[in-house]
Amino acid sequence: MDLYIVRHGIAIDREDPKCPPDPERYLTEEGLEKTKQVAKGVAALGITPDLLISSPYVRAIQTAEIFAAALDYSKQKIHRTDVLLPGAEPSLLFRELAKDKQSSCVFVFGHAPQLDEIIAAAFGAKRNFTSLKKAGVAALNLKRISPPSAELLWLATPRLVRRAAK
């Protein structure tokens, strides 16, 4: 299974007086635009997802919907799950992925540092060795899903992927 791990785009700052509660924080105009460019860059690679899975938080769902549009994937088919909430145990995601025998290409959308913990867990690392930027993407090939065993295909900053889209 190829697993694409995407951190949500730039969201409203927690310090902003208009900032809603954390689950309802949304992407800023800049976040929406930059995330669209990243999604366009990923789509240019010709990747066809079988499944999109997102944290239920607004900013992650917005990011997933932007990628769905760029990848020609129905927004209604995006699966929302609590296993991608901040603080969730990485093994829960791998257990959920193991239930799906049909999908060979999956995108997940969530939050830092939890996504970096998922990447570390995929390699059996005890500590995080990545730090995904907002709208950053990591591509892994899972040789085994549970317990995970992965190979890093690529890790890209949003700026790099946006440049590829041009």
Backbone hydrogen bonds, N-H to C=O, Kabsch-Sander energy under -0.5 kcal/mol:
donor,donor_aa,acceptor,acceptor_aa,energy
2,D,104,S,-3.2
3,L,1,M,-0.5
3,L,140,L,-3.0
4,Y,2,D,-0.5
4,Y,106,V,-3.1
5,I,3,L,-0.6
5,I,138,A,-3.1
6,V,4,Y,-0.6
6,V,108,V,-2.9
7,R,136,G,-1.9
8,H,110,G,-2.2
12,I,26,Y,-2.6
16,D,13,D,-1.4
19,C,16,D,-2.2
24,E,21,P,-2.3
25,R,22,D,-1.5
28,T,10,I,-2.2
32,L,28,T,-2.9
33,E,29,E,-2.4
34,K,30,E,-2.8
35,T,31,G,-2.2
36,K,32,L,-2.1
37,Q,33,E,-1.9
38,V,34,K,-2.2
39,A,35,T,-2.8
40,K,36,K,-2.2
41,G,37,Q,-2.0
42,V,38,V,-2.4
43,A,39,A,-2.6
44,A,40,K,-1.8
45,L,42,V,-1.4
46,G,43,A,-2.1
47,I,42,V,-0.7
50,D,105,C,-3.2
51,L,105,C,-1.4
53,I,107,F,-2.8
54,S,79,H,-3.1
55,S,109,F,-2.1
58,V,23,P,-2.4
59,R,25,R,-1.1
60,A,57,Y,-0.6
61,I,57,Y,-2.4
62,Q,58,V,-2.9
63,T,59,R,-1.7
64,A,60,A,-2.7
65,E,61,I,-2.8
66,I,62,Q,-2.0
67,F,63,T,-2.2
68,A,64,A,-2.7
69,A,65,E,-2.2
70,A,66,I,-2.0
71,L,67,F,-2.5
72,D,69,A,-0.9
73,Y,68,A,-2.9
77,K,74,S,-1.4
78,I,75,K,-1.4
79,H,52,L,-2.9
80,R,78,I,-0.5
81,T,54,S,-2.7
84,L,81,T,-1.2
85,L,82,D,-1.8
88,A,85,L,-2.1
92,L,89,E,-1.7
93,L,89,E,-0.6
93,L,90,P,-0.9
94,F,90,P,-1.5
95,R,91,S,-2.2
96,E,92,L,-2.0
97,L,93,L,-2.7
98,A,94,F,-2.0
99,K,95,R,-0.8
99,K,96,E,-0.7
100,D,97,L,-1.2
101,K,99,K,-0.9
106,V,2,D,-2.8
107,F,51,L,-2.4
108,V,4,Y,-2.8
109,F,53,I,-2.0
110,G,6,V,-1.9
115,L,111,H,-2.6
117,E,113,P,-1.9
118,I,114,Q,-1.9
119,I,115,L,-2.2
120,A,116,D,-2.3
121,A,117,E,-2.5
122,A,118,I,-2.0
123,F,119,I,-0.9
123,F,120,A,-1.0
124,G,121,A,-1.1
125,A,120,A,-2.6
135,A,7,R,-0.8
135,A,8,H,-1.0
136,G,133,K,-2.6
137,V,156,A,-1.9
138,A,5,I,-2.3
139,A,154,W,-3.6
140,L,3,L,-2.9
140,L,138,A,-0.5
141,N,151,E,-2.9
142,L,1,M,-3.6
142,L,140,L,-0.6
143,K,141,N,-0.8
143,K,149,S,-2.4
144,R,149,S,-1.7
149,S,144,R,-2.3
150,A,122,A,-1.4
151,E,141,N,-1.9
153,L,139,A,-2.8
153,L,151,E,-0.5
154,W,139,A,-1.7
156,A,137,V,-3.1
161,V,157,T,-1.9
162,R,158,P,-2.9
163,R,159,R,-2.2
164,A,160,L,-1.6
165,A,161,V,-1.1
166,K,162,R,-0.5
166,K,163,R,-1.0
